[in-house]
Structure formats: C-alpha cells, structure tokens
Amino acid sequence: MMKWFFGLILLTLTYTASLAQTYTLDHYLEIAKTNSPLLRDLHNQTGLSKLDSLRLRATNTYQVNAASAGLYSPVIAEFGYAGAITNVHTFNALMGISKTIVGRDNLNTQFAAIQLQRDSLIALAHVSEQDLKKSIIAQYITAYGSLQQLNFSREIIDLLTTEEGLLKKLTRNNVYRQSDYLAFLVTLKQQQLQLFQAIMQYKNDYATLNYLSGIADTSMAQLSEPAIQKASTPPISASIFYQKFRLDSLRLANSHKLIDFSYHPKVNVFGDAGYNSDFTGPAYKNFGTSVGFSVVVPIYDGGQRKLQHERINIEEDTRLSYKTFFDVQYRQQIAQLNQQIAQSDQLLTQVTDQIKYTESLIKVDTQLLQTGDLKIADLLLAINNYLTAKNLYTQTTISKLQLINQLNYWNK
C-alpha cells in the first residue's frame, strides 16, 4: 500500500512539474492551420488555376513554330519509288505562324469556367478550414475538461487530507471510532485513485490535441480556458457552406454556354515563310511564303449537343435537391443548438446553487467534526453530494462549450 501511495505522489509531482508551460486555444489553431497538408494543397490548387488562366490566354495568341524536313528516295537501276510521288529528294526549312479565331464571348466563357473553378477551390478551402477549426476546438475543450476534472480531484484530496488529519486526532482521543476513521480513509484512497485516472485521461486527451494539430511532442502543458463565445449566425445566403450551391449553379449555366460555343464555326488562319524545294529546278529560287485559312462548320453530330444539355439539366435538378435539403437542415441545426445552449445555462444556474448549499453544509460539518458532534456518514454524504454537483457542473460547462463550438462552426 505504501509503495503504491508513494508511486501516486511521484506521478502527481511529475505531472505538476510538466505543466509549467501554458498554451491557449489560438496557439493550437494557428499551428494546426500551418501544418495542415489539406489547406496547403487547396492553396496550391488555387495557384494552379491562375496558371490555367494564363495558359488559356497564351493559347489564344499567335503560335509560331520552326520546322525542317528532308527526304531522299533513290531510284537504282530503274527500281525505286515513283518520282512523281516522292519528288526523289526534297528539303524544307519553314517558319510557320497560326492562330485560331475565337470570339470574345467564347473566350470570356472559357475564362469564366476557370474563375469558377478557382472560386470553388477557395470556398472549399474556407469550409476545410472551418472543419479543422471545429475539430481542434472540440479536442481542446475535451482536454480542458479533463484538466478541470484533474484540478477538482486535487482540490477534493486537499480537503479530505485536512479532514483526515483532524479525524485521526479525534479518533486517537476516542471521540470517533476506528471504523469511522477507516471509512473516511477509504474515501480518501478512492479519490487518490480518481486523481491518478484524471492525470492519465488528461495526458491522453492532451496527446490527441497535439496529434490533431500536427505537433510532435509527448510532454504536457497547462491549457488556459478556451475563449469562445456564442457568435451570431449569418443569413444562410451569406454562409460559406451555401457558396457551393451558388457556384455550382453558375458553373452549370456556364457549361451550357461552353457547349453552345463548341458548335460555332471554327476559323483558323496560318502562314509560313522559308525554304521549300524538290531540287527539280534552280534550288536557290525556292525561297518563298504562303498563307491560308480553314473553316469547320458543325452540321450534324447525332444529337450529342442535346444530350449534353440534358445531362447538365439533370445535374441542376440534383443541385436543387441538395440545396433544399441543406436549407432545412441548416435552420433546424441552428435552432436546436440554440435551444440546447439555453437549457445548459438553466442547468448551470441550478447546479451552481446546489454547489453553494453543499459547500455550506461541508463547512458546518467541519465545525461539528471538531467537537465530535457529527456522524462520519453524514460528512461522507455531504462530500459525495459536493463531488456529484461539481462533476455535473464541469460536464455541463464542457457540454455547453462543445455546443457553442458546433454553433460557431456555421457562423461563416
């Protein structure tokens, strides 16, 4: 028993020494955002979409290419390729220029598609950041709740240790029976065990917080009270979660335009200059130039255009279904969370009153204990009631903070 008791004391001292450093919630939020590979990936994808816009602009300018080719098809003993086809030997070295004529509306629609893709990535990054923030805050609150339970266990042990010293003295003076003292000592040992469990729980919850934040550290530190307040929720149309439906609507409308533009006539102009000869005449005279154009007019594609529009219409129907469902869920979730937070406030008020009563009762019992006019069973009952009330207060406070975190998740 003594070996176990000293082991518990050593663990408690080690825990106390390890909590010299204090961290805030903002500390973990900043580190988590910095370390998140998903946020970095989305940021990089946004940068890539900017490059796609520049690339589209570049492909719609004049394209200049240099090309050279040579051919020799020998005819030996009247055996060989027909000279009228191969020209026997040819050589060219040309500088070519070409450009596809794209209407301004068509080009703007293509740029709009890239911009919508970029906006979607930015909206997704905002949602992902909110998801990460919610996860970190939730774990921080959990770890902070474990820390509060741990500190409360130490407070109870300090109280019981003080009472134990007085009761031990009174027992030696035959004011109380040995059985009363042993019953009280069992309660003290039980609280010491709970302190050990509280230390292990806080250590696990704190390690999980570091894991989610991308922190490679197995030590422990003190956590300050999470400074989170209930924030006002914006109109649903201004929510970052609603932007997906708005951007999808714009994307689908833009897709209709892209399909229509793909069936417009396509005009391409080109030209070249350089040397091109088959060596059948004076080779030095074969320097020259050429220009030309091509036109492609779509006439019939088997009804593919109509099918593509119908496909987009089906996607729009799906989008509207999800949007309607989100509207209902969003309002219901906000109302439910506000109701639960209000109920938590009511419960905290009642529990606070209960704690005041039990604290007053313990003070009275302590005075009666000094004179020997108290039953130990009554003191233990008062302490257990105090434990129950304080635990309920801590659990309700942590539950309320978690509810506020869930509500604040929707506040952007």
C-alpha positions in Angstrom: 0.0 0.0 0.0 2.8 2.5 0.9 4.7 1.6 -2.3 1.5 2.4 -4.3 0.9 5.6 -2.4 4.4 6.9 -3.0 4.1 6.0 -6.7 0.9 8.1 -6.9 2.7 11.0 -5.2 5.6 10.7 -7.6 3.2 10.7 -10.6 1.4 13.8 -9.3 4.7 15.6 -8.7 5.8 14.7 -12.2 2.5 15.9 -13.7 2.8 19.2 -11.7 6.3 19.9 -13.0 5.3 19.2 -16.6 2.6 21.9 -16.5 4.9 24.8 -16.2 4.1 26.0 -19.7 0.6 27.3 -20.5 -0.9 27.3 -24.0 -4.0 29.0 -25.4 -6.6 27.8 -27.9 -5.3 30.3 -30.6 -1.9 28.7 -30.3 -3.2 25.3 -31.4 -5.4 26.8 -34.1 -2.5 28.7 -35.7 -0.2 25.6 -35.6 -3.0 23.3 -37.0 -3.6 25.7 -39.9 0.1 26.0 -40.7 0.6 22.2 -40.5 -2.5 21.1 -42.4 -1.5 19.5 -45.7 -5.1 19.8 -47.0 -5.2 23.6 -46.6 -1.7 23.8 -48.3 -3.0 21.5 -51.1 -6.1 23.7 -51.7 -3.9 26.8 -51.7 -1.6 25.3 -54.3 -4.6 24.2 -56.4 -5.8 27.8 -56.4 -2.4 28.9 -57.6 -2.6 26.3 -60.4 -6.0 27.6 -61.6 -4.3 31.0 -62.0 -1.7 29.4 -64.2 -4.5 27.7 -66.2 -6.0 31.2 -66.9 -2.6 32.4 -68.1 -2.2 29.3 -70.2 -5.6 29.8 -71.9 -4.7 33.4 -72.7 -1.4 32.2 -74.2 -3.0 29.5 -76.4 -5.3 32.2 -77.9 -2.4 34.3 -79.2 -0.4 33.7 -82.4 1.6 30.4 -82.3 5.0 30.5 -84.1 6.9 27.3 -85.0 10.1 26.4 -86.8 10.2 23.2 -88.8 12.5 21.4 -91.1 12.3 18.1 -93.1 14.3 16.4 -95.8 13.6 13.3 -98.0 15.7 11.3 -100.4 14.2 8.4 -102.3 16.9 6.9 -104.6 16.0 5.1 -107.9 18.6 2.4 -108.6 18.5 0.5 -112.0 15.0 1.9 -112.5 13.9 0.4 -109.2 12.5 2.8 -106.6 9.6 4.9 -105.6 7.8 6.8 -108.3 9.5 10.2 -108.6 6.2 11.9 -109.4 5.1 11.0 -105.8 8.3 11.4 -103.8 9.9 14.1 -106.0 13.0 11.9 -105.3 14.6 14.4 -103.0 13.0 17.3 -101.1 14.1 19.7 -98.3 12.3 22.4 -96.4 13.0 24.8 -93.6 10.0 26.9 -92.7 8.9 29.4 -90.0 5.1 29.0 -89.5 2.5 31.1 -87.7 -1.1 30.2 -87.0 -4.0 31.5 -84.9 -7.5 30.1 -84.1 -10.1 32.8 -84.3 -12.1 32.7 -81.1 -14.9 35.2 -80.4 -14.7 37.4 -77.4 -17.8 35.9 -75.8 -16.4 32.4 -76.3 -13.1 33.3 -74.7 -14.8 35.1 -71.8 -16.9 32.0 -71.2 -13.7 29.8 -71.0 -12.1 32.3 -68.6 -15.3 32.2 -66.5 -15.0 28.4 -66.3 -11.5 28.7 -64.8 -12.6 31.5 -62.5 -15.5 29.5 -61.2 -13.1 26.6 -60.6 -10.8 28.9 -58.6 -13.8 30.3 -56.6 -14.9 26.7 -55.8 -11.4 25.9 -54.5 -11.4 29.0 -52.4 -14.9 28.1 -51.0 -13.7 24.5 -50.3 -10.6 25.9 -48.5 -12.8 28.0 -46.3 -15.0 25.1 -45.4 -12.0 22.8 -44.8 -10.5 25.5 -42.5 -13.8 25.6 -40.6 -13.8 21.8 -40.3 -10.2 21.9 -39.0 -11.0 24.7 -36.6 -14.1 22.8 -35.2 -12.0 19.6 -34.7 -9.2 21.4 -32.9 -11.6 23.4 -30.7 -13.6 20.3 -29.8 -10.5 18.4 -28.8 -9.1 21.4 -26.9 -12.4 21.7 -24.9 -12.2 17.9 -24.2 -8.7 18.2 -22.9 -9.5 21.4 -20.9 -12.5 19.5 -19.3 -10.1 16.7 -18.3 -7.8 19.2 -16.8 -10.7 20.8 -14.8 -11.6 17.3 -13.5 -8.0 16.7 -12.6 -7.7 20.0 -10.7 -11.0 19.3 -9.0 -9.7 15.9 -7.9 -6.7 17.6 -6.3 -9.0 20.1 -4.6 -11.0 17.2 -3.1 -7.9 15.4 -2.0 -6.6 18.5 -0.2 -10.0 18.9 1.5 -10.1 15.2 2.6 -6.5 15.3 3.7 -7.2 18.2 6.0 -10.3 16.5 7.4 -8.3 13.2 7.7 -5.7 14.8 9.9 -8.4 16.2 12.3 -10.4 12.9 12.3 -7.2 10.9 13.0 -6.5 13.1 16.0 -10.1 12.8 17.3 -10.0 9.0 16.8 -6.9 8.7 19.0 -8.8 10.7 21.6 -11.7 8.2 21.4 -14.1 10.9 20.1 -14.7 8.8 17.0 -14.5 5.0 16.5 -11.7 3.4 14.5 -14.3 2.2 12.0 -15.4 5.8 11.3 -11.8 6.7 10.6 -11.3 3.7 8.3 -14.5 4.5 6.4 -13.2 8.1 5.8 -9.7 6.8 4.8 -11.3 4.5 2.2 -13.0 7.6 0.6 -9.6 9.4 0.6 -7.9 6.5 -1.1 -10.7 6.3 -3.6 -10.2 10.0 -4.5 -6.5 9.4 -4.9 -7.2 6.7 -7.4 -9.5 9.0 -9.3 -6.7 11.6 -9.3 -4.5 9.0 -10.9 -7.2 8.3 -13.5 -7.7 12.0 -14.1 -4.0 12.5 -14.8 -3.9 9.7 -17.3 -7.1 10.9 -19.0 -5.7 14.5 -19.4 -2.4 13.1 -20.7 -4.3 11.1 -23.4 -6.6 14.0 -24.3 -3.7 16.4 -24.5 -1.7 14.0 -26.7 -4.7 13.7 -29.0 -4.8 17.5 -29.3 -1.1 17.6 -30.3 -1.7 14.8 -32.8 -4.6 16.7 -34.5 -2.5 19.9 -34.6 0.5 18.2 -36.2 2.7 18.7 -33.1 5.3 16.0 -32.4 5.5 16.4 -28.6 4.7 13.9 -25.9 5.1 16.3 -22.9 2.2 18.0 -21.2 1.3 21.7 -20.6 -1.4 23.7 -18.9 -4.3 24.8 -21.1 -5.9 28.1 -20.5 -9.7 28.5 -20.5 -11.0 28.4 -24.1 -12.0 31.9 -25.0 -15.0 31.1 -27.2 -18.3 33.0 -27.2 -21.5 32.3 -28.9 -21.3 34.1 -32.3 -24.2 35.4 -34.4 -25.1 33.2 -37.3 -25.2 34.9 -40.7 -28.1 34.6 -43.2 -28.0 31.3 -45.0 -27.3 33.0 -48.3 -24.1 34.6 -46.8 -22.8 31.3 -45.3 -19.6 29.8 -46.8 -21.4 26.4 -46.8 -24.1 27.9 -49.2 -21.5 29.2 -51.6 -21.0 25.7 -53.1 -24.6 25.7 -54.3 -24.3 29.2 -55.8 -21.0 28.4 -57.6 -22.4 25.1 -58.9 -25.4 27.0 -60.3 -23.0 29.4 -62.1 -20.8 26.5 -63.3 -23.7 24.6 -64.8 -25.0 27.8 -66.6 -21.5 28.4 -67.9 -21.3 24.8 -69.1 -24.4 25.3 -71.2 -22.6 28.2 -72.9 -19.4 26.2 -73.5 -21.5 23.5 -75.2 -23.1 26.0 -77.5 -19.8 27.7 -78.3 -18.3 24.4 -79.2 -20.8 24.1 -82.1 -20.0 27.5 -83.5 -17.9 27.6 -86.8 -14.2 27.4 -86.2 -11.8 29.5 -88.3 -8.0 29.1 -88.3 -5.6 31.3 -90.2 -2.0 30.3 -90.9 1.1 31.2 -92.9 4.7 30.3 -93.3 7.9 31.5 -94.9 11.2 29.9 -95.6 12.8 27.4 -98.0 10.9 24.5 -99.7 12.5 22.7 -102.7 12.4 19.4 -104.6 15.6 20.3 -106.4 14.0 19.8 -109.8 14.7 23.4 -110.8 17.1 26.1 -109.6 17.2 25.4 -105.9 18.2 28.9 -104.9 14.8 30.2 -106.3 12.7 28.1 -103.9 12.6 30.7 -101.0 9.0 31.9 -100.5 6.0 32.2 -98.3 2.3 31.0 -98.1 -0.8 32.0 -96.3 -4.2 30.2 -95.8 -7.2 29.6 -93.7 -9.5 26.8 -92.7 -13.2 26.8 -91.7 -15.0 24.0 -89.9 -18.8 24.3 -89.6 -20.5 21.6 -87.4 -23.7 20.3 -89.1 -24.7 17.1 -87.5 -23.3 15.1 -84.6 -26.0 12.5 -83.9 -27.8 14.6 -81.3 -24.8 14.9 -78.9 -25.4 18.6 -78.3 -28.9 18.0 -76.9 -27.7 15.1 -74.8 -25.0 17.2 -73.2 -27.6 19.9 -72.3 -29.9 17.3 -70.8 -27.1 15.9 -68.7 -26.4 19.4 -67.3 -30.2 19.8 -66.6 -30.1 16.6 -64.5 -27.1 17.9 -62.6 -29.0 21.1 -61.9 -32.0 19.1 -60.6 -29.7 17.3 -58.2 -28.1 20.6 -57.1 -31.6 22.0 -56.3 -32.4 18.9 -54.3 -29.3 19.1 -52.2 -29.8 22.9 -51.7 -33.4 22.5 -50.5 -32.3 19.8 -48.1 -29.4 22.0 -46.8 -31.8 24.9 -46.2 -34.0 22.8 -43.9 -31.0 21.1 -42.1 -29.2 24.4 -41.6 -32.2 26.2 -39.9 -33.1 23.1 -37.9 -29.5 22.7 -36.7 -29.1 26.3 -35.6 -32.4 26.3 -33.8 -31.6 23.0 -32.0 -28.1 24.2 -30.9 -29.5 27.5 -29.6 -32.1 25.6 -27.6 -29.6 23.2 -26.1 -27.3 26.1 -25.1 -30.2 27.8 -23.3 -31.0 24.5 -21.5 -27.4 24.2 -20.4 -27.5 27.7 -19.0 -30.5 26.9 -17.0 -28.9 23.7 -15.7 -25.7 25.5 -14.7 -27.7 28.0 -12.7 -29.4 25.2 -10.7 -26.1 23.3 -10.2 -24.3 26.5 -9.0 -27.0 26.9 -6.3 -26.5 23.2 -5.4 -22.8 23.7 -5.1 -23.3 26.6 -2.7 -25.5 24.6 -0.5 -23.1 21.6 -0.4 -20.2 23.9 0.3 -22.0 25.5 3.2 -23.0 22.0 4.5 -19.4 20.8 4.4 -18.3 23.9 6.4 -20.9 23.3 9.0 -20.0 19.6 9.2 -16.3 20.5 9.6 -17.1 22.6 12.6 -19.2 19.8 14.1 -16.4 17.4 13.4 -14.1 19.4 15.6 -16.5 19.0 18.6 -17.3 15.4 17.9 -21.0 16.2 17.2 -21.0 14.8 13.6 -21.7 11.4 12.2 -18.9 10.5 9.7 -21.5 9.0 7.4 -23.1 12.5 7.2 -19.8 14.1 6.3 -19.1 11.5 3.6 -22.6 12.0 2.2 -22.1 15.8 2.1 -18.7 15.3 0.3 -20.2 12.9 -2.2 -23.0 15.3 -2.9 -20.4 18.0 -3.4 -18.5 15.7 -5.8 -21.6 15.0 -7.7 -22.6 18.6 -8.1 -19.1 19.8 -9.1 -18.7 17.0 -11.6 -22.1 17.8 -13.1 -21.1 21.5 -13.3 -17.9 20.6 -15.1 -19.6 18.2 -17.5 -22.4 20.7 -18.3 -19.9 23.5 -18.8 -17.8 21.4 -21.2 -21.0 20.3 -23.0 -22.1 23.9 -23.4 -18.7 24.9 -24.8 -19.0 22.0 -27.3 -22.4 23.2 -28.3 -21.1 26.7 -28.8 -18.3 25.3 -30.9 -20.8 23.5 -33.1 -22.9 26.6 -33.4 -19.9 28.8 -34.3 -19.0 26.3 -37.0 -21.9 27.7 -39.0 -21.1 31.4 -38.4 -19.1 32.0 -41.6 
